[in-house]
Amino acid sequence: MLLNKYNLTQIDESIRSWMRAGFLKPSDLADKSKIVEKSLTYIPFWIITAEVKTAYKGIFERITPPVVKEGRIEKKHNWLVLARKAAEFPEREYDVPLEGKIPYDFRKIEEFAKTLNSEIDKDEAVQRAKEEIEEHHRYLAQQDVDRIVEIKNEINVGQAVYLHAPIWFVKYEYKGKAYQLWIDGATGAAIKGDIPSTKFGLF
């Protein structure tokens, strides 16, 4: 498991820090928004370590005449799989701080927190990771060629680690509308947040 480092009061500063950062947010977001809900949940994940080699052949059509290109992609992944079947969570945005993990200890879980159990076993998690990695590598190949003719993946799976991570679910209101924010309880970093639209005027 990963340890949560924030209580119900301390997490407010992480929320407000996220609201104040970034030029895409309304300038008064931190001052004018209202936190309507904040809850801590220990969410189960599988982290699948994999070394992947991808060979592809495709057609590069951005020039005339089109040319056939071949390429290779080699990557190491710590691929995150949410161990719940029907839950909303931005998996790809979450950079798990693996160096902070400790053996699971229910005594270290706060009384106000909720803990979810896994609904997916190791084999299912590995299979899901393989499918998602193949899709990701196809996406990477499509940055190089416009049309893939042939693609082959070699996936060597290493460890499959089961982990509970402390995630703060936050709901806030701004100008009468509701928004969501996810914060990593181990680091205080925002994982993903809904940002109210801002209309930029031209002067």
Biotite code that builds the C-alpha atoms (Angstrom):
import biotite.structure as struc

atoms = struc.array([
    struc.Atom([0.000, 0.000, 0.000], chain_id="A", res_id=1, res_name="MET", atom_name="CA", element="C"),
    struc.Atom([0.911, 3.668, -0.251], chain_id="A", res_id=2, res_name="LEU", atom_name="CA", element="C"),
    struc.Atom([0.461, 5.894, 2.790], chain_id="A", res_id=3, res_name="LEU", atom_name="CA", element="C"),
    struc.Atom([-1.791, 8.932, 2.793], chain_id="A", res_id=4, res_name="ASN", atom_name="CA", element="C"),
    struc.Atom([-0.051, 12.056, 4.110], chain_id="A", res_id=5, res_name="LYS", atom_name="CA", element="C"),
    struc.Atom([-3.013, 14.438, 4.390], chain_id="A", res_id=6, res_name="TYR", atom_name="CA", element="C"),
    struc.Atom([-5.950, 14.847, 6.757], chain_id="A", res_id=7, res_name="ASN", atom_name="CA", element="C"),
    struc.Atom([-9.289, 16.461, 5.958], chain_id="A", res_id=8, res_name="LEU", atom_name="CA", element="C"),
    struc.Atom([-7.918, 19.939, 6.672], chain_id="A", res_id=9, res_name="THR", atom_name="CA", element="C"),
    struc.Atom([-4.473, 19.609, 5.087], chain_id="A", res_id=10, res_name="GLN", atom_name="CA", element="C"),
    struc.Atom([-5.846, 18.392, 1.754], chain_id="A", res_id=11, res_name="ILE", atom_name="CA", element="C"),
    struc.Atom([-7.533, 21.769, 1.263], chain_id="A", res_id=12, res_name="ASP", atom_name="CA", element="C"),
    struc.Atom([-4.164, 23.398, 0.571], chain_id="A", res_id=13, res_name="GLU", atom_name="CA", element="C"),
    struc.Atom([-3.405, 20.847, -2.178], chain_id="A", res_id=14, res_name="SER", atom_name="CA", element="C"),
    struc.Atom([-6.806, 21.552, -3.711], chain_id="A", res_id=15, res_name="ILE", atom_name="CA", element="C"),
    struc.Atom([-6.313, 25.334, -3.618], chain_id="A", res_id=16, res_name="ARG", atom_name="CA", element="C"),
    struc.Atom([-2.744, 25.002, -4.972], chain_id="A", res_id=17, res_name="SER", atom_name="CA", element="C"),
    struc.Atom([-4.072, 23.136, -7.999], chain_id="A", res_id=18, res_name="TRP", atom_name="CA", element="C"),
    struc.Atom([-6.754, 25.780, -8.485], chain_id="A", res_id=19, res_name="MET", atom_name="CA", element="C"),
    struc.Atom([-4.166, 28.575, -8.421], chain_id="A", res_id=20, res_name="ARG", atom_name="CA", element="C"),
    struc.Atom([-1.727, 26.903, -10.858], chain_id="A", res_id=21, res_name="ALA", atom_name="CA", element="C"),
    struc.Atom([-1.932, 26.987, -14.643], chain_id="A", res_id=22, res_name="GLY", atom_name="CA", element="C"),
    struc.Atom([-2.971, 29.740, -17.022], chain_id="A", res_id=23, res_name="PHE", atom_name="CA", element="C"),
    struc.Atom([-5.985, 27.797, -18.359], chain_id="A", res_id=24, res_name="LEU", atom_name="CA", element="C"),
    struc.Atom([-7.900, 28.197, -15.108], chain_id="A", res_id=25, res_name="LYS", atom_name="CA", element="C"),
    struc.Atom([-10.046, 31.220, -14.213], chain_id="A", res_id=26, res_name="PRO", atom_name="CA", element="C"),
    struc.Atom([-7.942, 33.661, -12.167], chain_id="A", res_id=27, res_name="SER", atom_name="CA", element="C"),
    struc.Atom([-10.490, 33.665, -9.325], chain_id="A", res_id=28, res_name="ASP", atom_name="CA", element="C"),
    struc.Atom([-10.970, 29.882, -9.207], chain_id="A", res_id=29, res_name="LEU", atom_name="CA", element="C"),
    struc.Atom([-9.219, 29.384, -5.832], chain_id="A", res_id=30, res_name="ALA", atom_name="CA", element="C"),
    struc.Atom([-11.078, 32.303, -4.242], chain_id="A", res_id=31, res_name="ASP", atom_name="CA", element="C"),
    struc.Atom([-14.548, 31.850, -5.713], chain_id="A", res_id=32, res_name="LYS", atom_name="CA", element="C"),
    struc.Atom([-14.949, 28.063, -5.762], chain_id="A", res_id=33, res_name="SER", atom_name="CA", element="C"),
    struc.Atom([-16.516, 26.053, -2.951], chain_id="A", res_id=34, res_name="LYS", atom_name="CA", element="C"),
    struc.Atom([-15.337, 22.576, -1.942], chain_id="A", res_id=35, res_name="ILE", atom_name="CA", element="C"),
    struc.Atom([-18.562, 20.596, -1.512], chain_id="A", res_id=36, res_name="VAL", atom_name="CA", element="C"),
    struc.Atom([-17.154, 17.106, -1.012], chain_id="A", res_id=37, res_name="GLU", atom_name="CA", element="C"),
    struc.Atom([-13.778, 15.505, -0.234], chain_id="A", res_id=38, res_name="LYS", atom_name="CA", element="C"),
    struc.Atom([-13.350, 11.851, 0.548], chain_id="A", res_id=39, res_name="SER", atom_name="CA", element="C"),
    struc.Atom([-10.357, 9.532, 0.833], chain_id="A", res_id=40, res_name="LEU", atom_name="CA", element="C"),
    struc.Atom([-10.532, 6.100, -0.775], chain_id="A", res_id=41, res_name="THR", atom_name="CA", element="C"),
    struc.Atom([-7.829, 3.447, -0.938], chain_id="A", res_id=42, res_name="TYR", atom_name="CA", element="C"),
    struc.Atom([-8.182, 2.161, -4.482], chain_id="A", res_id=43, res_name="ILE", atom_name="CA", element="C"),
    struc.Atom([-6.803, -1.216, -5.613], chain_id="A", res_id=44, res_name="PRO", atom_name="CA", element="C"),
    struc.Atom([-4.487, -1.363, -8.621], chain_id="A", res_id=45, res_name="PHE", atom_name="CA", element="C"),
    struc.Atom([-2.380, -3.920, -10.382], chain_id="A", res_id=46, res_name="TRP", atom_name="CA", element="C"),
    struc.Atom([0.964, -2.615, -11.647], chain_id="A", res_id=47, res_name="ILE", atom_name="CA", element="C"),
    struc.Atom([2.236, -4.795, -14.474], chain_id="A", res_id=48, res_name="ILE", atom_name="CA", element="C"),
    struc.Atom([5.922, -4.475, -15.382], chain_id="A", res_id=49, res_name="THR", atom_name="CA", element="C"),
    struc.Atom([6.567, -5.229, -19.044], chain_id="A", res_id=50, res_name="ALA", atom_name="CA", element="C"),
    struc.Atom([9.314, -4.902, -21.626], chain_id="A", res_id=51, res_name="GLU", atom_name="CA", element="C"),
    struc.Atom([7.824, -4.354, -25.051], chain_id="A", res_id=52, res_name="VAL", atom_name="CA", element="C"),
    struc.Atom([9.355, -4.492, -28.538], chain_id="A", res_id=53, res_name="LYS", atom_name="CA", element="C"),
    struc.Atom([7.184, -3.396, -31.434], chain_id="A", res_id=54, res_name="THR", atom_name="CA", element="C"),
    struc.Atom([8.050, -3.708, -35.126], chain_id="A", res_id=55, res_name="ALA", atom_name="CA", element="C"),
    struc.Atom([5.824, -1.984, -37.634], chain_id="A", res_id=56, res_name="TYR", atom_name="CA", element="C"),
    struc.Atom([5.532, -1.203, -41.319], chain_id="A", res_id=57, res_name="LYS", atom_name="CA", element="C"),
    struc.Atom([3.314, 1.515, -42.668], chain_id="A", res_id=58, res_name="GLY", atom_name="CA", element="C"),
    struc.Atom([2.736, 4.114, -45.330], chain_id="A", res_id=59, res_name="ILE", atom_name="CA", element="C"),
    struc.Atom([3.740, 7.729, -44.839], chain_id="A", res_id=60, res_name="PHE", atom_name="CA", element="C"),
    struc.Atom([1.183, 9.675, -46.886], chain_id="A", res_id=61, res_name="GLU", atom_name="CA", element="C"),
    struc.Atom([2.022, 13.236, -45.886], chain_id="A", res_id=62, res_name="ARG", atom_name="CA", element="C"),
    struc.Atom([4.343, 13.543, -48.895], chain_id="A", res_id=63, res_name="ILE", atom_name="CA", element="C"),
    struc.Atom([3.882, 12.791, -52.587], chain_id="A", res_id=64, res_name="THR", atom_name="CA", element="C"),
    struc.Atom([4.430, 10.123, -53.617], chain_id="A", res_id=65, res_name="PRO", atom_name="CA", element="C"),
    struc.Atom([3.709, 8.183, -50.370], chain_id="A", res_id=66, res_name="PRO", atom_name="CA", element="C"),
    struc.Atom([6.573, 6.077, -49.032], chain_id="A", res_id=67, res_name="VAL", atom_name="CA", element="C"),
    struc.Atom([6.706, 2.821, -47.100], chain_id="A", res_id=68, res_name="VAL", atom_name="CA", element="C"),
    struc.Atom([8.431, 3.140, -43.716], chain_id="A", res_id=69, res_name="LYS", atom_name="CA", element="C"),
    struc.Atom([9.494, 0.555, -41.171], chain_id="A", res_id=70, res_name="GLU", atom_name="CA", element="C"),
    struc.Atom([10.265, 1.231, -37.533], chain_id="A", res_id=71, res_name="GLY", atom_name="CA", element="C"),
    struc.Atom([10.776, -0.204, -34.068], chain_id="A", res_id=72, res_name="ARG", atom_name="CA", element="C"),
    struc.Atom([9.598, 0.896, -30.631], chain_id="A", res_id=73, res_name="ILE", atom_name="CA", element="C"),
    struc.Atom([11.213, -0.475, -27.472], chain_id="A", res_id=74, res_name="GLU", atom_name="CA", element="C"),
    struc.Atom([9.846, 0.547, -24.081], chain_id="A", res_id=75, res_name="LYS", atom_name="CA", element="C"),
    struc.Atom([9.654, -0.546, -20.456], chain_id="A", res_id=76, res_name="LYS", atom_name="CA", element="C"),
    struc.Atom([6.314, 0.007, -18.770], chain_id="A", res_id=77, res_name="HIS", atom_name="CA", element="C"),
    struc.Atom([4.943, -0.052, -15.249], chain_id="A", res_id=78, res_name="ASN", atom_name="CA", element="C"),
    struc.Atom([1.401, -0.362, -16.570], chain_id="A", res_id=79, res_name="TRP", atom_name="CA", element="C"),
    struc.Atom([-1.394, 0.603, -14.213], chain_id="A", res_id=80, res_name="LEU", atom_name="CA", element="C"),
    struc.Atom([-4.607, -1.446, -14.225], chain_id="A", res_id=81, res_name="VAL", atom_name="CA", element="C"),
    struc.Atom([-7.532, -0.370, -12.054], chain_id="A", res_id=82, res_name="LEU", atom_name="CA", element="C"),
    struc.Atom([-8.645, -3.469, -10.141], chain_id="A", res_id=83, res_name="ALA", atom_name="CA", element="C"),
    struc.Atom([-12.320, -2.490, -10.268], chain_id="A", res_id=84, res_name="ARG", atom_name="CA", element="C"),
    struc.Atom([-14.747, -3.348, -13.045], chain_id="A", res_id=85, res_name="LYS", atom_name="CA", element="C"),
    struc.Atom([-17.024, -0.315, -12.966], chain_id="A", res_id=86, res_name="ALA", atom_name="CA", element="C"),
    struc.Atom([-15.235, 2.686, -11.532], chain_id="A", res_id=87, res_name="ALA", atom_name="CA", element="C"),
    struc.Atom([-14.273, 6.029, -12.949], chain_id="A", res_id=88, res_name="GLU", atom_name="CA", element="C"),
    struc.Atom([-10.607, 6.844, -12.550], chain_id="A", res_id=89, res_name="PHE", atom_name="CA", element="C"),
    struc.Atom([-8.037, 8.503, -14.849], chain_id="A", res_id=90, res_name="PRO", atom_name="CA", element="C"),
    struc.Atom([-5.546, 5.606, -14.921], chain_id="A", res_id=91, res_name="GLU", atom_name="CA", element="C"),
    struc.Atom([-3.285, 6.982, -17.637], chain_id="A", res_id=92, res_name="ARG", atom_name="CA", element="C"),
    struc.Atom([-2.828, 10.294, -15.834], chain_id="A", res_id=93, res_name="GLU", atom_name="CA", element="C"),
    struc.Atom([-1.780, 8.669, -12.553], chain_id="A", res_id=94, res_name="TYR", atom_name="CA", element="C"),
    struc.Atom([1.979, 8.369, -12.083], chain_id="A", res_id=95, res_name="ASP", atom_name="CA", element="C"),
    struc.Atom([2.139, 5.942, -9.146], chain_id="A", res_id=96, res_name="VAL", atom_name="CA", element="C"),
    struc.Atom([4.858, 6.836, -6.596], chain_id="A", res_id=97, res_name="PRO", atom_name="CA", element="C"),
    struc.Atom([6.034, 3.220, -6.279], chain_id="A", res_id=98, res_name="LEU", atom_name="CA", element="C"),
    struc.Atom([9.083, 4.062, -4.154], chain_id="A", res_id=99, res_name="GLU", atom_name="CA", element="C"),
    struc.Atom([6.753, 4.859, -1.230], chain_id="A", res_id=100, res_name="GLY", atom_name="CA", element="C"),
    struc.Atom([4.998, 1.486, -1.041], chain_id="A", res_id=101, res_name="LYS", atom_name="CA", element="C"),
    struc.Atom([4.913, -0.563, 2.204], chain_id="A", res_id=102, res_name="ILE", atom_name="CA", element="C"),
    struc.Atom([3.317, -3.910, 3.139], chain_id="A", res_id=103, res_name="PRO", atom_name="CA", element="C"),
    struc.Atom([-0.456, -3.581, 3.556], chain_id="A", res_id=104, res_name="TYR", atom_name="CA", element="C"),
    struc.Atom([-1.417, -2.644, 7.136], chain_id="A", res_id=105, res_name="ASP", atom_name="CA", element="C"),
    struc.Atom([-5.074, -1.856, 7.906], chain_id="A", res_id=106, res_name="PHE", atom_name="CA", element="C"),
    struc.Atom([-3.983, -0.041, 11.093], chain_id="A", res_id=107, res_name="ARG", atom_name="CA", element="C"),
    struc.Atom([-2.466, 2.702, 8.942], chain_id="A", res_id=108, res_name="LYS", atom_name="CA", element="C"),
    struc.Atom([-5.770, 3.440, 7.201], chain_id="A", res_id=109, res_name="ILE", atom_name="CA", element="C"),
    struc.Atom([-7.631, 6.459, 8.561], chain_id="A", res_id=110, res_name="GLU", atom_name="CA", element="C"),
    struc.Atom([-11.020, 5.971, 10.220], chain_id="A", res_id=111, res_name="GLU", atom_name="CA", element="C"),
    struc.Atom([-12.655, 8.378, 7.772], chain_id="A", res_id=112, res_name="PHE", atom_name="CA", element="C"),
    struc.Atom([-11.252, 6.573, 4.711], chain_id="A", res_id=113, res_name="ALA", atom_name="CA", element="C"),
    struc.Atom([-12.903, 3.893, 2.603], chain_id="A", res_id=114, res_name="LYS", atom_name="CA", element="C"),
    struc.Atom([-11.057, 0.857, 1.207], chain_id="A", res_id=115, res_name="THR", atom_name="CA", element="C"),
    struc.Atom([-12.121, -0.917, -1.981], chain_id="A", res_id=116, res_name="LEU", atom_name="CA", element="C"),
    struc.Atom([-11.233, -4.529, -2.706], chain_id="A", res_id=117, res_name="ASN", atom_name="CA", element="C"),
    struc.Atom([-10.035, -5.915, -6.008], chain_id="A", res_id=118, res_name="SER", atom_name="CA", element="C"),
    struc.Atom([-12.574, -7.276, -8.488], chain_id="A", res_id=119, res_name="GLU", atom_name="CA", element="C"),
    struc.Atom([-9.891, -8.396, -10.951], chain_id="A", res_id=120, res_name="ILE", atom_name="CA", element="C"),
    struc.Atom([-7.343, -11.174, -10.447], chain_id="A", res_id=121, res_name="ASP", atom_name="CA", element="C"),
    struc.Atom([-3.726, -11.174, -11.576], chain_id="A", res_id=122, res_name="LYS", atom_name="CA", element="C"),
    struc.Atom([-4.297, -13.054, -14.841], chain_id="A", res_id=123, res_name="ASP", atom_name="CA", element="C"),
    struc.Atom([-7.098, -10.716, -15.897], chain_id="A", res_id=124, res_name="GLU", atom_name="CA", element="C"),
    struc.Atom([-4.966, -7.688, -15.003], chain_id="A", res_id=125, res_name="ALA", atom_name="CA", element="C"),
    struc.Atom([-2.037, -8.986, -17.081], chain_id="A", res_id=126, res_name="VAL", atom_name="CA", element="C"),
    struc.Atom([-4.324, -9.635, -20.050], chain_id="A", res_id=127, res_name="GLN", atom_name="CA", element="C"),
    struc.Atom([-5.846, -6.173, -19.807], chain_id="A", res_id=128, res_name="ARG", atom_name="CA", element="C"),
    struc.Atom([-2.375, -4.597, -19.549], chain_id="A", res_id=129, res_name="ALA", atom_name="CA", element="C"),
    struc.Atom([-1.208, -6.451, -22.674], chain_id="A", res_id=130, res_name="LYS", atom_name="CA", element="C"),
    struc.Atom([-4.234, -5.274, -24.660], chain_id="A", res_id=131, res_name="GLU", atom_name="CA", element="C"),
    struc.Atom([-3.824, -1.664, -23.511], chain_id="A", res_id=132, res_name="GLU", atom_name="CA", element="C"),
    struc.Atom([-0.059, -1.699, -24.175], chain_id="A", res_id=133, res_name="ILE", atom_name="CA", element="C"),
    struc.Atom([-0.640, -3.009, -27.715], chain_id="A", res_id=134, res_name="GLU", atom_name="CA", element="C"),
    struc.Atom([-3.151, -0.224, -28.298], chain_id="A", res_id=135, res_name="GLU", atom_name="CA", element="C"),
    struc.Atom([-0.695, 2.334, -26.900], chain_id="A", res_id=136, res_name="HIS", atom_name="CA", element="C"),
    struc.Atom([2.136, 1.107, -29.132], chain_id="A", res_id=137, res_name="HIS", atom_name="CA", element="C"),
    struc.Atom([-0.159, 1.221, -32.165], chain_id="A", res_id=138, res_name="ARG", atom_name="CA", element="C"),
    struc.Atom([-0.858, 4.857, -31.260], chain_id="A", res_id=139, res_name="TYR", atom_name="CA", element="C"),
    struc.Atom([2.900, 5.538, -31.000], chain_id="A", res_id=140, res_name="LEU", atom_name="CA", element="C"),
    struc.Atom([3.508, 3.928, -34.393], chain_id="A", res_id=141, res_name="ALA", atom_name="CA", element="C"),
    struc.Atom([0.797, 6.112, -35.916], chain_id="A", res_id=142, res_name="GLN", atom_name="CA", element="C"),
    struc.Atom([2.847, 9.176, -34.964], chain_id="A", res_id=143, res_name="GLN", atom_name="CA", element="C"),
    struc.Atom([5.396, 7.986, -37.529], chain_id="A", res_id=144, res_name="ASP", atom_name="CA", element="C"),
    struc.Atom([3.216, 6.555, -40.307], chain_id="A", res_id=145, res_name="VAL", atom_name="CA", element="C"),
    struc.Atom([-0.247, 7.495, -41.504], chain_id="A", res_id=146, res_name="ASP", atom_name="CA", element="C"),
    struc.Atom([-1.431, 3.981, -42.280], chain_id="A", res_id=147, res_name="ARG", atom_name="CA", element="C"),
    struc.Atom([-0.151, 0.834, -40.568], chain_id="A", res_id=148, res_name="ILE", atom_name="CA", element="C"),
    struc.Atom([0.223, -2.155, -42.865], chain_id="A", res_id=149, res_name="VAL", atom_name="CA", element="C"),
    struc.Atom([1.812, -4.551, -40.386], chain_id="A", res_id=150, res_name="GLU", atom_name="CA", element="C"),
    struc.Atom([2.537, -4.433, -36.655], chain_id="A", res_id=151, res_name="ILE", atom_name="CA", element="C"),
    struc.Atom([3.971, -7.044, -34.316], chain_id="A", res_id=152, res_name="LYS", atom_name="CA", element="C"),
    struc.Atom([4.432, -6.785, -30.542], chain_id="A", res_id=153, res_name="ASN", atom_name="CA", element="C"),
    struc.Atom([6.679, -8.827, -28.302], chain_id="A", res_id=154, res_name="GLU", atom_name="CA", element="C"),
    struc.Atom([5.568, -8.332, -24.685], chain_id="A", res_id=155, res_name="ILE", atom_name="CA", element="C"),
    struc.Atom([7.633, -9.801, -21.849], chain_id="A", res_id=156, res_name="ASN", atom_name="CA", element="C"),
    struc.Atom([5.735, -9.460, -18.571], chain_id="A", res_id=157, res_name="VAL", atom_name="CA", element="C"),
    struc.Atom([7.770, -9.237, -15.385], chain_id="A", res_id=158, res_name="GLY", atom_name="CA", element="C"),
    struc.Atom([6.184, -8.502, -12.028], chain_id="A", res_id=159, res_name="GLN", atom_name="CA", element="C"),
    struc.Atom([2.515, -8.002, -11.241], chain_id="A", res_id=160, res_name="ALA", atom_name="CA", element="C"),
    struc.Atom([2.226, -5.960, -8.046], chain_id="A", res_id=161, res_name="VAL", atom_name="CA", element="C"),
    struc.Atom([-1.065, -5.495, -6.199], chain_id="A", res_id=162, res_name="TYR", atom_name="CA", element="C"),
    struc.Atom([-1.300, -2.119, -4.516], chain_id="A", res_id=163, res_name="LEU", atom_name="CA", element="C"),
    struc.Atom([-3.772, 0.067, -2.618], chain_id="A", res_id=164, res_name="HIS", atom_name="CA", element="C"),
    struc.Atom([-3.268, 3.789, -3.268], chain_id="A", res_id=165, res_name="ALA", atom_name="CA", element="C"),
    struc.Atom([-4.870, 6.647, -1.293], chain_id="A", res_id=166, res_name="PRO", atom_name="CA", element="C"),
    struc.Atom([-6.887, 8.822, -3.656], chain_id="A", res_id=167, res_name="ILE", atom_name="CA", element="C"),
    struc.Atom([-8.808, 11.928, -2.638], chain_id="A", res_id=168, res_name="TRP", atom_name="CA", element="C"),
    struc.Atom([-12.040, 12.453, -4.568], chain_id="A", res_id=169, res_name="PHE", atom_name="CA", element="C"),
    struc.Atom([-12.983, 16.104, -4.553], chain_id="A", res_id=170, res_name="VAL", atom_name="CA", element="C"),
    struc.Atom([-16.112, 17.832, -5.813], chain_id="A", res_id=171, res_name="LYS", atom_name="CA", element="C"),
    struc.Atom([-16.187, 21.586, -6.046], chain_id="A", res_id=172, res_name="TYR", atom_name="CA", element="C"),
    struc.Atom([-18.550, 24.236, -7.333], chain_id="A", res_id=173, res_name="GLU", atom_name="CA", element="C"),
    struc.Atom([-17.667, 27.317, -9.321], chain_id="A", res_id=174, res_name="TYR", atom_name="CA", element="C"),
    struc.Atom([-20.299, 29.787, -10.522], chain_id="A", res_id=175, res_name="LYS", atom_name="CA", element="C"),
    struc.Atom([-23.092, 27.298, -9.904], chain_id="A", res_id=176, res_name="GLY", atom_name="CA", element="C"),
    struc.Atom([-21.539, 24.345, -11.759], chain_id="A", res_id=177, res_name="LYS", atom_name="CA", element="C"),
    struc.Atom([-20.050, 21.167, -10.269], chain_id="A", res_id=178, res_name="ALA", atom_name="CA", element="C"),
    struc.Atom([-16.568, 19.827, -11.096], chain_id="A", res_id=179, res_name="TYR", atom_name="CA", element="C"),
    struc.Atom([-14.380, 16.876, -10.066], chain_id="A", res_id=180, res_name="GLN", atom_name="CA", element="C"),
    struc.Atom([-10.766, 16.602, -9.001], chain_id="A", res_id=181, res_name="LEU", atom_name="CA", element="C"),
    struc.Atom([-8.590, 13.598, -8.096], chain_id="A", res_id=182, res_name="TRP", atom_name="CA", element="C"),
    struc.Atom([-5.591, 14.080, -5.793], chain_id="A", res_id=183, res_name="ILE", atom_name="CA", element="C"),
    struc.Atom([-2.862, 11.592, -4.881], chain_id="A", res_id=184, res_name="ASP", atom_name="CA", element="C"),
    struc.Atom([-2.878, 11.264, -1.086], chain_id="A", res_id=185, res_name="GLY", atom_name="CA", element="C"),
    struc.Atom([0.729, 10.025, -1.063], chain_id="A", res_id=186, res_name="ALA", atom_name="CA", element="C"),
    struc.Atom([2.165, 13.135, -2.757], chain_id="A", res_id=187, res_name="THR", atom_name="CA", element="C"),
    struc.Atom([-0.558, 15.784, -2.701], chain_id="A", res_id=188, res_name="GLY", atom_name="CA", element="C"),
    struc.Atom([-0.272, 16.126, -6.485], chain_id="A", res_id=189, res_name="ALA", atom_name="CA", element="C"),
    struc.Atom([-3.377, 16.540, -8.614], chain_id="A", res_id=190, res_name="ALA", atom_name="CA", element="C"),
    struc.Atom([-3.940, 13.533, -10.888], chain_id="A", res_id=191, res_name="ILE", atom_name="CA", element="C"),
    struc.Atom([-6.678, 15.083, -12.990], chain_id="A", res_id=192, res_name="LYS", atom_name="CA", element="C"),
    struc.Atom([-9.214, 17.826, -12.534], chain_id="A", res_id=193, res_name="GLY", atom_name="CA", element="C"),
    struc.Atom([-12.141, 19.345, -14.374], chain_id="A", res_id=194, res_name="ASP", atom_name="CA", element="C"),
    struc.Atom([-11.359, 22.936, -15.302], chain_id="A", res_id=195, res_name="ILE", atom_name="CA", element="C"),
    struc.Atom([-14.126, 25.524, -15.797], chain_id="A", res_id=196, res_name="PRO", atom_name="CA", element="C"),
    struc.Atom([-14.006, 27.012, -19.273], chain_id="A", res_id=197, res_name="SER", atom_name="CA", element="C"),
    struc.Atom([-12.512, 30.464, -19.567], chain_id="A", res_id=198, res_name="THR", atom_name="CA", element="C"),
    struc.Atom([-13.429, 32.923, -22.271], chain_id="A", res_id=199, res_name="LYS", atom_name="CA", element="C"),
    struc.Atom([-10.411, 34.868, -23.389], chain_id="A", res_id=200, res_name="PHE", atom_name="CA", element="C"),
    struc.Atom([-11.263, 38.280, -24.765], chain_id="A", res_id=201, res_name="GLY", atom_name="CA", element="C"),
    struc.Atom([-9.281, 40.078, -27.443], chain_id="A", res_id=202, res_name="LEU", atom_name="CA", element="C"),
    struc.Atom([-8.528, 43.687, -26.603], chain_id="A", res_id=203, res_name="PHE", atom_name="CA", element="C"),
])
